[in-house]
Amino acid sequence: MKKIILIILLLAIAGIAGVVRSHTKSTGSGWKLSFNADKHSTANVREEIRKTYELTAGARVEVSGINGWVKIETSDRKTADVYIERTGESQEALNRRKITIDSNATGLTIRGEKGDGSFLSRVFGSNPTEHVTLRLPKQISLVTNGVNGAVTSGAIDGSLEVNGVNGNVEVAQASGAAEINGINGNVTVGLTTIGKDGVKFSGVNGNIELRFSDNVNASLETHGMNGQVTSDLKNVVVNKSSYGNYSAQIGSGGSSISANGINGNIRLSRMMTASASAS
């Protein structure tokens, strides 16, 4: 009797194994196709943020912790229009990170918060992509920190501070002090006036182009630079004292422009005026 039971069990196990093997053989490619179909059928979740704020002249605008590009348009206006587009693989991915906006008459802060920091989020999660578009008054001071994408801005009548950008930086015009640090990309900045604190560049992994208006007087010094300094300006002589160390006088000299730890070239050029652009 025991032998009969044992034979029946063996036959049952063999039968189940045969069914599983046959199913796997006939649908082996189906697993992959089904998985990919599910993956591609999951559309990105999209979220929009639209806000408008009143700002006084000279307000401080700060944008930080953004996983994507930042575009800023400026004009003679008194309001700040904020448009943020966020996309993620799921609503849960969007919920892992929040964008906070704080505003009053003298300042506007847009900040990407860190995720929940859980182990599962770090291993399996992916941060959403964030694109920030701002329409701002010209008379502001602009600060950006920790942007994982390009930063572009129109003309501002105020100081500029840009830190930790993984992408190109382009600012049409700034006046007063400017400080640009930790950039993994090319930098282009127009300068109309330079304040007493000067202009400072450090840790730029890319080329720098400085565009000057006609009335700017400044003195440039570079140290530890892996590149060259060239000039398209008239009556500007670039001097090289040693490897990586350059100096140049723009106009009659004066306000300080320093550049340290630049892995690229620096080009000095003239800012295009509206009449020159039209011609």
ZIFENFEN-V53951 format. One record per residue. N is the residue number from 1. SS is DSSP state (2 for helix, 1 for strand, 0 for the rest). PHI is phi in radians with two decimals (NA if undefined). NEAR is the number of other ideal C-beta (glycine too) atoms within 12 Angstrom. Layout:
n: [N & N]
ss: [SS & SS]
phi: [PHI & PHI]
near: [NEAR & NEAR]
This chain:
n: [1 & 2 & 3 & 4 & 5 & 6 & 7 & 8 & 9 & 10 & 11 & 12 & 13 & 14 & 15 & 16 & 17 & 18 & 19 & 20 & 21 & 22 & 23 & 24 & 25 & 26 & 27 & 28 & 29 & 30 & 31 & 32 & 33 & 34 & 35 & 36 & 37 & 38 & 39 & 40 & 41 & 42 & 43 & 44 & 45 & 46 & 47 & 48 & 49 & 50 & 51 & 52 & 53 & 54 & 55 & 56 & 57 & 58 & 59 & 60 & 61 & 62 & 63 & 64 & 65 & 66 & 67 & 68 & 69 & 70 & 71 & 72 & 73 & 74 & 75 & 76 & 77 & 78 & 79 & 80 & 81 & 82 & 83 & 84 & 85 & 86 & 87 & 88 & 89 & 90 & 91 & 92 & 93 & 94 & 95 & 96 & 97 & 98 & 99 & 100 & 101 & 102 & 103 & 104 & 105 & 106 & 107 & 108 & 109 & 110 & 111 & 112 & 113 & 114 & 115 & 116 & 117 & 118 & 119 & 120 & 121 & 122 & 123 & 124 & 125 & 126 & 127 & 128 & 129 & 130 & 131 & 132 & 133 & 134 & 135 & 136 & 137 & 138 & 139 & 140 & 141 & 142 & 143 & 144 & 145 & 146 & 147 & 148 & 149 & 150 & 151 & 152 & 153 & 154 & 155 & 156 & 157 & 158 & 159 & 160 & 161 & 162 & 163 & 164 & 165 & 166 & 167 & 168 & 169 & 170 & 171 & 172 & 173 & 174 & 175 & 176 & 177 & 178 & 179 & 180 & 181 & 182 & 183 & 184 & 185 & 186 & 187 & 188 & 189 & 190 & 191 & 192 & 193 & 194 & 195 & 196 & 197 & 198 & 199 & 200 & 201 & 202 & 203 & 204 & 205 & 206 & 207 & 208 & 209 & 210 & 211 & 212 & 213 & 214 & 215 & 216 & 217 & 218 & 219 & 220 & 221 & 222 & 223 & 224 & 225 & 226 & 227 & 228 & 229 & 230 & 231 & 232 & 233 & 234 & 235 & 236 & 237 & 238 & 239 & 240 & 241 & 242 & 243 & 244 & 245 & 246 & 247 & 248 & 249 & 250 & 251 & 252 & 253 & 254 & 255 & 256 & 257 & 258 & 259 & 260 & 261 & 262 & 263 & 264 & 265 & 266 & 267 & 268 & 269 & 270 & 271 & 272 & 273 & 274 & 275 & 276 & 277 & 278 & 279]
ss: [0 & 2 & 2 & 2 & 2 & 2 & 2 & 2 & 2 & 2 & 2 & 2 & 2 & 2 & 2 & 2 & 2 & 2 & 2 & 2 & 2 & 2 & 2 & 2 & 2 & 2 & 2 & 2 & 2 & 2 & 2 & 2 & 2 & 2 & 2 & 2 & 2 & 2 & 2 & 2 & 2 & 0 & 0 & 0 & 1 & 1 & 1 & 1 & 1 & 1 & 1 & 1 & 1 & 1 & 0 & 0 & 0 & 0 & 1 & 1 & 1 & 1 & 1 & 1 & 1 & 1 & 0 & 0 & 0 & 1 & 1 & 1 & 1 & 1 & 1 & 0 & 0 & 0 & 1 & 1 & 1 & 1 & 1 & 1 & 1 & 1 & 1 & 1 & 0 & 0 & 2 & 2 & 2 & 2 & 2 & 2 & 0 & 0 & 1 & 1 & 1 & 1 & 1 & 1 & 0 & 0 & 1 & 1 & 1 & 1 & 1 & 1 & 0 & 0 & 0 & 0 & 0 & 0 & 2 & 2 & 2 & 2 & 2 & 2 & 0 & 0 & 0 & 0 & 1 & 1 & 1 & 1 & 1 & 1 & 1 & 1 & 1 & 0 & 0 & 1 & 1 & 1 & 1 & 1 & 1 & 1 & 1 & 0 & 0 & 0 & 1 & 1 & 1 & 1 & 1 & 0 & 0 & 0 & 0 & 1 & 1 & 1 & 1 & 1 & 1 & 0 & 0 & 0 & 1 & 1 & 1 & 1 & 1 & 1 & 1 & 1 & 1 & 1 & 1 & 1 & 1 & 1 & 1 & 0 & 0 & 0 & 1 & 1 & 1 & 1 & 1 & 1 & 1 & 1 & 1 & 1 & 1 & 1 & 1 & 1 & 1 & 1 & 1 & 1 & 0 & 0 & 0 & 1 & 1 & 1 & 1 & 1 & 0 & 0 & 0 & 0 & 0 & 1 & 1 & 1 & 1 & 1 & 1 & 0 & 0 & 0 & 0 & 0 & 1 & 1 & 1 & 0 & 0 & 0 & 0 & 0 & 0 & 1 & 1 & 1 & 1 & 1 & 0 & 0 & 1 & 1 & 1 & 1 & 1 & 1 & 0 & 0 & 0 & 0 & 1 & 1 & 1 & 1 & 1 & 1 & 1 & 1 & 0 & 0 & 0 & 1 & 1 & 1 & 1 & 1 & 0 & 0 & 0 & 2 & 2 & 2 & 2 & 2 & 0]
phi: [NA & -1.08 & -1.11 & -1.11 & -1.08 & -1.12 & -1.11 & -1.10 & -1.11 & -1.10 & -1.12 & -1.12 & -1.09 & -1.10 & -1.12 & -1.09 & -1.08 & -1.15 & -1.12 & -1.09 & -1.13 & -1.14 & -1.17 & -1.16 & -1.19 & -1.35 & -2.14 & -1.02 & -1.28 & -1.14 & -1.04 & -1.16 & -1.10 & -1.12 & -1.12 & -1.15 & -1.12 & -1.12 & -1.13 & -1.41 & -1.38 & -1.46 & -1.29 & -1.11 & -1.52 & -2.13 & -2.42 & -2.09 & -2.19 & -2.25 & -2.46 & -2.34 & -2.33 & -1.56 & -2.28 & -1.53 & -1.06 & 1.48 & -1.10 & -1.70 & -2.00 & -2.15 & -2.21 & -2.55 & 1.11 & -1.83 & -1.67 & 2.79 & -1.42 & -2.25 & -2.10 & -2.21 & -1.90 & -2.19 & -2.84 & -1.42 & -2.49 & -2.03 & -1.94 & -1.99 & -1.71 & -2.00 & -2.29 & -2.20 & -1.94 & -2.09 & -2.28 & -2.59 & -1.30 & -2.84 & -1.14 & -1.10 & -1.13 & -1.15 & -1.23 & -1.16 & -2.23 & -2.09 & -1.85 & -1.85 & -2.20 & -2.07 & -2.55 & -2.54 & -1.10 & -1.83 & -2.89 & -2.40 & -2.17 & -2.11 & -2.34 & -1.51 & -1.38 & -1.24 & -1.21 & -1.23 & 1.34 & -1.22 & -1.08 & -1.13 & -1.15 & -1.23 & -1.45 & -1.81 & -1.48 & -2.32 & -1.25 & -1.19 & -1.54 & -2.22 & -2.02 & -1.98 & -2.11 & -2.15 & -2.02 & -2.22 & -1.16 & -1.17 & -1.45 & -2.48 & -1.84 & -1.95 & -2.29 & -2.25 & -2.40 & 1.09 & -1.96 & -1.63 & 2.93 & -1.22 & -2.15 & -2.22 & -2.53 & -1.32 & -1.21 & -2.22 & -1.72 & -3.04 & -1.37 & -2.36 & -2.45 & -2.27 & -2.34 & 1.06 & -1.99 & -1.73 & 2.85 & -1.27 & -2.14 & -2.42 & -2.17 & -1.07 & -2.84 & -2.47 & -2.38 & 1.60 & -1.42 & -2.53 & -2.40 & -2.28 & -2.36 & 1.07 & -1.94 & -1.80 & 2.90 & -1.40 & -2.21 & -2.27 & -2.39 & -1.68 & -2.15 & -1.71 & -2.48 & -2.20 & -1.30 & -1.13 & -1.41 & 1.31 & -2.13 & -2.26 & -2.14 & -2.69 & 1.05 & -1.84 & -1.71 & 2.95 & -1.45 & -2.14 & -2.10 & -1.88 & -1.94 & -1.91 & -1.37 & -1.10 & -1.68 & -1.47 & -2.10 & -2.75 & -2.18 & -1.81 & -2.40 & -2.17 & -2.45 & 1.06 & -1.82 & -1.73 & 3.00 & -2.20 & -1.89 & -2.21 & -2.41 & -1.76 & -1.44 & -1.31 & 1.04 & -2.00 & -1.89 & -1.70 & -1.92 & -2.05 & -1.53 & -2.81 & -1.05 & 1.45 & -2.03 & -2.25 & -2.54 & -2.75 & -1.97 & -1.80 & 1.14 & -1.60 & 1.38 & 2.34 & -0.95 & -1.51 & -2.18 & -2.07 & -2.43 & -2.28 & 1.13 & -1.77 & -1.77 & 2.93 & -1.70 & -2.08 & -2.08 & -1.81 & -2.50 & -1.61 & -1.23 & -1.31 & -1.53 & -1.10 & -1.21 & -1.19 & -1.13 & -1.16 & -1.24]
near: [7 & 8 & 9 & 10 & 11 & 12 & 13 & 14 & 14 & 14 & 14 & 14 & 14 & 14 & 14 & 14 & 14 & 14 & 14 & 15 & 14 & 13 & 14 & 14 & 13 & 12 & 14 & 14 & 12 & 14 & 15 & 12 & 14 & 14 & 13 & 13 & 12 & 12 & 12 & 12 & 11 & 16 & 13 & 19 & 20 & 20 & 24 & 18 & 24 & 17 & 23 & 19 & 29 & 20 & 32 & 21 & 20 & 22 & 32 & 31 & 42 & 36 & 46 & 33 & 30 & 39 & 33 & 31 & 30 & 44 & 34 & 42 & 23 & 30 & 21 & 14 & 22 & 21 & 23 & 41 & 27 & 33 & 26 & 35 & 27 & 30 & 24 & 27 & 23 & 19 & 17 & 20 & 27 & 30 & 21 & 29 & 31 & 22 & 34 & 22 & 28 & 19 & 27 & 16 & 17 & 21 & 25 & 37 & 29 & 39 & 27 & 36 & 23 & 20 & 26 & 17 & 13 & 13 & 10 & 12 & 18 & 14 & 10 & 14 & 23 & 20 & 28 & 33 & 26 & 38 & 31 & 45 & 28 & 43 & 29 & 44 & 34 & 31 & 27 & 41 & 34 & 50 & 37 & 45 & 27 & 31 & 39 & 27 & 28 & 30 & 43 & 33 & 44 & 27 & 33 & 40 & 26 & 32 & 32 & 44 & 36 & 46 & 30 & 29 & 40 & 25 & 29 & 31 & 44 & 33 & 41 & 31 & 33 & 44 & 33 & 27 & 26 & 42 & 36 & 46 & 30 & 29 & 39 & 25 & 30 & 28 & 44 & 33 & 47 & 32 & 43 & 32 & 30 & 36 & 25 & 13 & 17 & 26 & 43 & 33 & 44 & 26 & 28 & 40 & 27 & 31 & 29 & 46 & 30 & 43 & 32 & 38 & 29 & 18 & 19 & 36 & 23 & 33 & 27 & 44 & 32 & 39 & 22 & 21 & 34 & 24 & 27 & 23 & 39 & 23 & 27 & 21 & 27 & 13 & 15 & 29 & 18 & 27 & 17 & 19 & 15 & 12 & 13 & 24 & 24 & 36 & 29 & 34 & 27 & 38 & 26 & 13 & 20 & 20 & 31 & 27 & 39 & 33 & 45 & 27 & 25 & 38 & 27 & 30 & 26 & 41 & 31 & 38 & 25 & 26 & 31 & 20 & 17 & 12 & 7 & 12 & 10 & 7 & 7]
